[in-house]
């Protein structure tokens, strides 16, 4: 797969995933909301790791800096 996520995009997703994990493990979020947010955090971690966001593909979006 072609990379379509830049470094800043990947770092922001990692920070959001970490924040969700902290909220979950400190019992700030519970129940169905916790499950939904944990799934979202997992998706953020996975897409940050592989560098490709499937939601960007249909729209042709990319946050990768283009070199001149």
BALOLO-699152 format. One record per residue: residue number from 1; x, y, z of N, C-alpha, C in turn. Coordinates in nm, 3 decimals, always signed. Layout:
[pt NUM, [X, Y, Z], [X, Y, Z], [X, Y, Z]];
...
This chain:
[pt 1, [+0.083, -0.118, +0.000], [+0.000, +0.000, +0.000], [+0.087, +0.124, +0.000]];
[pt 2, [+0.039, +0.226, -0.067], [+0.111, +0.352, -0.074], [+0.085, +0.433, +0.053]];
[pt 3, [+0.189, +0.492, +0.107], [+0.174, +0.575, +0.226], [+0.094, +0.700, +0.193]];
[pt 4, [-0.004, +0.732, +0.277], [-0.080, +0.854, +0.256], [-0.095, +0.935, +0.386]];
[pt 5, [-0.016, +0.898, +0.487], [-0.019, +0.971, +0.614], [+0.119, +1.028, +0.644]];
[pt 6, [+0.122, +1.157, +0.670], [+0.247, +1.222, +0.704], [+0.284, +1.198, +0.849]];
[pt 7, [+0.401, +1.245, +0.886], [+0.453, +1.224, +1.021], [+0.364, +1.290, +1.126]];
[pt 8, [+0.320, +1.412, +1.102], [+0.234, +1.482, +1.198], [+0.102, +1.409, +1.218]];
[pt 9, [+0.042, +1.362, +1.110], [-0.083, +1.289, +1.115], [-0.067, +1.162, +1.199]];
[pt 10, [+0.042, +1.092, +1.180], [+0.068, +0.969, +1.253], [+0.088, +0.995, +1.401]];
[pt 11, [+0.161, +1.102, +1.434], [+0.187, +1.136, +1.574], [+0.058, +1.177, +1.645]];
[pt 12, [-0.024, +1.256, +1.578], [-0.151, +1.299, +1.637], [-0.240, +1.179, +1.667]];
[pt 13, [-0.246, +1.083, +1.575], [-0.326, +0.962, +1.597], [-0.273, +0.881, +1.714]];
[pt 14, [-0.141, +0.874, +1.730], [-0.083, +0.802, +1.843], [-0.116, +0.870, +1.976]];
[pt 15, [-0.112, +1.003, +1.977], [-0.145, +1.077, +2.098], [-0.291, +1.058, +2.136]];
[pt 16, [-0.379, +1.064, +2.037], [-0.523, +1.044, +2.064], [-0.548, +0.902, +2.116]];
[pt 17, [-0.484, +0.802, +2.056], [-0.499, +0.663, +2.101], [-0.449, +0.647, +2.243]];
[pt 18, [-0.337, +0.710, +2.276], [-0.283, +0.702, +2.412], [-0.377, +0.770, +2.512]];
[pt 19, [-0.434, +0.882, +2.473], [-0.528, +0.953, +2.562], [-0.652, +0.867, +2.588]];
[pt 20, [-0.702, +0.801, +2.486], [-0.818, +0.713, +2.504], [-0.783, +0.598, +2.598]];
[pt 21, [-0.663, +0.541, +2.582], [-0.620, +0.432, +2.669], [-0.611, +0.478, +2.815]];
[pt 22, [-0.555, +0.595, +2.836], [-0.545, +0.649, +2.972], [-0.684, +0.669, +3.032]];
[pt 23, [-0.775, +0.725, +2.956], [-0.912, +0.746, +3.005], [-0.979, +0.614, +3.040]];
[pt 24, [-0.954, +0.512, +2.959], [-1.014, +0.381, +2.985], [-0.956, +0.318, +3.111]];
[pt 25, [-0.824, +0.316, +3.123], [-0.761, +0.247, +3.236], [-0.774, +0.323, +3.368]];
[pt 26, [-0.810, +0.450, +3.363], [-0.837, +0.526, +3.485], [-0.986, +0.531, +3.515]];
[pt 27, [-1.065, +0.454, +3.444], [-1.211, +0.442, +3.462], [-1.286, +0.574, +3.444]];
[pt 28, [-1.235, +0.661, +3.361], [-1.306, +0.785, +3.329], [-1.417, +0.754, +3.228]];
[pt 29, [-1.389, +0.666, +3.133], [-1.492, +0.623, +3.038], [-1.526, +0.477, +3.066]];
[pt 30, [-1.653, +0.444, +3.054], [-1.701, +0.309, +3.084], [-1.811, +0.271, +2.986]];
[pt 31, [-1.842, +0.143, +2.985], [-1.955, +0.092, +2.908], [-1.933, +0.094, +2.759]];
[pt 32, [-2.043, +0.120, +2.687], [-2.041, +0.116, +2.541], [-1.948, +0.224, +2.483]];
[pt 33, [-1.945, +0.339, +2.545], [-1.856, +0.446, +2.499], [-1.710, +0.401, +2.505]];
[pt 34, [-1.673, +0.333, +2.611], [-1.536, +0.285, +2.626], [-1.501, +0.186, +2.516]];
[pt 35, [-1.594, +0.097, +2.484], [-1.568, -0.002, +2.380], [-1.551, +0.065, +2.244]];
[pt 36, [-1.639, +0.159, +2.213], [-1.631, +0.229, +2.085], [-1.500, +0.307, +2.075]];
[pt 37, [-1.462, +0.375, +2.181], [-1.339, +0.453, +2.178], [-1.215, +0.364, +2.173]];
[pt 38, [-1.219, +0.248, +2.238], [-1.106, +0.156, +2.231], [-1.089, +0.099, +2.090]];
[pt 39, [-1.199, +0.072, +2.024], [-1.191, +0.027, +1.884], [-1.132, +0.138, +1.798]];
[pt 40, [-1.176, +0.260, +1.819], [-1.122, +0.374, +1.745], [-0.972, +0.391, +1.773]];
[pt 41, [-0.932, +0.376, +1.898], [-0.790, +0.385, +1.934], [-0.710, +0.276, +1.865]];
[pt 42, [-0.765, +0.156, +1.858], [-0.698, +0.047, +1.789], [-0.680, +0.076, +1.641]];
[pt 43, [-0.783, +0.133, +1.579], [-0.774, +0.170, +1.438], [-0.668, +0.279, +1.419]];
[pt 44, [-0.665, +0.377, +1.510], [-0.564, +0.482, +1.502], [-0.423, +0.425, +1.514]];
[pt 45, [-0.404, +0.331, +1.608], [-0.272, +0.269, +1.623], [-0.231, +0.193, +1.498]];
[pt 46, [-0.324, +0.116, +1.443], [-0.294, +0.037, +1.325], [-0.261, +0.125, +1.205]];
[pt 47, [-0.342, +0.227, +1.182], [-0.316, +0.313, +1.067], [-0.188, +0.395, +1.085]];
[pt 48, [-0.157, +0.432, +1.208], [-0.031, +0.502, +1.233], [+0.087, +0.411, +1.207]];
[pt 49, [+0.075, +0.287, +1.244], [+0.184, +0.191, +1.227], [+0.211, +0.162, +1.079]];
[pt 50, [+0.103, +0.141, +1.001], [+0.123, +0.108, +0.859], [+0.137, +0.230, +0.771]];
[pt 51, [+0.095, +0.348, +0.821], [+0.113, +0.472, +0.745], [+0.011, +0.496, +0.636]];
[pt 52, [-0.096, +0.418, +0.636], [-0.199, +0.432, +0.535], [-0.336, +0.439, +0.602]];
[pt 53, [-0.416, +0.537, +0.563], [-0.552, +0.548, +0.615], [-0.649, +0.512, +0.502]];
[pt 54, [-0.722, +0.402, +0.516], [-0.815, +0.362, +0.412], [-0.924, +0.467, +0.384]];
[pt 55, [-0.958, +0.547, +0.483], [-1.060, +0.650, +0.462], [-1.011, +0.761, +0.369]];
[pt 56, [-0.881, +0.779, +0.357], [-0.825, +0.880, +0.268], [-0.829, +0.836, +0.122]];
[pt 57, [-0.824, +0.706, +0.097], [-0.811, +0.654, -0.038], [-0.922, +0.696, -0.135]];
[pt 58, [-1.051, +0.684, -0.099], [-1.156, +0.721, -0.196], [-1.153, +0.869, -0.236]];
[pt 59, [-1.099, +0.952, -0.147], [-1.097, +1.095, -0.173], [-0.964, +1.143, -0.230]];
[pt 60, [-0.867, +1.054, -0.238], [-0.737, +1.089, -0.291], [-0.657, +1.181, -0.199]];
[pt 61, [-0.687, +1.176, -0.070], [-0.618, +1.262, +0.026], [-0.483, +1.203, +0.063]];
[pt 62, [-0.391, +1.290, +0.098], [-0.260, +1.248, +0.146], [-0.203, +1.362, +0.231]];
[pt 63, [-0.145, +1.326, +0.345], [-0.081, +1.426, +0.431], [+0.070, +1.412, +0.426]];
[pt 64, [+0.119, +1.333, +0.331], [+0.263, +1.316, +0.314], [+0.319, +1.439, +0.244]];
[pt 65, [+0.428, +1.492, +0.299], [+0.493, +1.608, +0.237], [+0.557, +1.565, +0.106]];
[pt 66, [+0.533, +1.643, +0.003], [+0.590, +1.613, -0.128], [+0.722, +1.686, -0.143]];
[pt 67, [+0.825, +1.613, -0.181], [+0.956, +1.672, -0.201], [+0.963, +1.734, -0.340]];
[pt 68, [+1.035, +1.844, -0.350], [+1.047, +1.914, -0.478], [+1.158, +1.858, -0.561]];
